[in-house]
């Protein structure tokens, strides 16, 4: 028997994000999921080391790698549709869930349970909070993308930047990990390579 799960995942690199907008630099789904995994791991690590929480950075990073895998089958739905009317939002959630179920069927039965946990985590307290951190990391990735496009002179992303900043600000009120990351790490994203390496070389 031949299974297609991992071959399907390998096609994430062909799915462009922000497809309805002019991009100074295109971003594919593989890049986005990697960045969200890095950011999720960072937020959970901050939570553990700075705030005394007992989160699972490794598991959260792994979940982040798969968090948009359903788009292999659905494509990247434009934000105005995905987060528009409640009926559209609910319908998209159902489509997303069905796509994830279809992906799981592309695995051998003895592996499906292990991967199901990545798509459908248990609803225990830590998992619920980690879901919020994952959402925050996803929005952080969008914020970083919008700022990069604006710095490249692309005003196409100005409205997306404003709306994403508002979402991030609200999330940061409830997620101290996000606030710490924004204060200590986010400003470096606007620096040049020389500026980023200067502080390292001086140590």
Residue pairs with C-beta under 8 A, 6 or more apart in sequence:
1 108
3 106
3 107
3 108
4 106
5 103
5 104
5 106
5 107
5 115
8 72
8 73
8 103
8 106
9 69
9 72
11 72
12 28
12 29
12 30
12 33
12 68
12 69
12 71
12 72
13 28
13 29
13 30
13 31
14 28
15 28
15 29
15 71
15 72
15 75
15 76
16 26
16 27
16 28
16 29
16 76
17 27
17 28
17 29
17 32
17 76
17 145
18 26
18 27
18 76
18 145
19 76
19 78
20 78
21 156
21 157
21 160
22 154
22 156
23 149
23 154
23 156
24 148
24 149
24 152
24 153
24 154
25 148
25 149
25 152
27 145
29 68
29 71
29 72
29 76
32 68
32 141
33 64
33 65
33 66
33 67
33 68
33 69
34 65
35 141
35 144
36 64
36 65
36 67
36 68
36 134
36 137
36 138
36 141
37 61
37 62
37 64
37 65
38 61
39 64
39 137
39 140
39 141
39 181
40 57
40 60
40 61
40 63
40 64
40 133
40 134
40 137
41 57
41 58
41 60
41 61
41 64
42 57
42 137
42 181
42 185
43 60
43 133
43 136
43 137
43 175
43 177
43 178
43 181
44 55
44 56
44 57
44 60
44 61
44 130
44 133
44 177
45 57
46 177
46 180
46 181
47 53
47 55
47 133
47 176
47 177
48 54
48 55
48 57
50 176
50 177
50 180
51 176
51 177
53 129
54 126
55 126
55 129
55 130
55 133
56 126
56 130
59 130
60 130
60 133
60 134
62 118
63 118
63 121
63 130
63 134
64 134
64 137
64 138
66 115
66 118
66 119
67 134
67 138
68 76
69 100
69 103
69 119
70 95
70 96
70 97
70 99
70 100
70 103
71 77
71 99
72 99
72 103
73 99
73 102
73 103
74 95
74 96
74 99
77 92
79 160
81 88
81 92
82 88
82 89
82 92
83 89
100 119
100 120
103 119
104 112
104 115
104 116
104 119
105 112
107 115
121 127
121 130
121 131
132 171
132 174
132 175
133 175
133 177
133 178
135 171
136 168
136 171
136 172
136 175
136 177
136 178
139 164
139 167
139 168
139 171
140 168
140 178
140 181
140 186
142 160
142 164
143 161
143 164
143 165
143 168
143 186
144 186
144 189
145 157
146 157
146 160
146 161
146 164
147 161
147 189
147 190
148 189
149 156
149 157
150 157
150 158
150 161
151 190
168 178
168 182
171 178
172 178
172 179
172 182
173 179
188 196
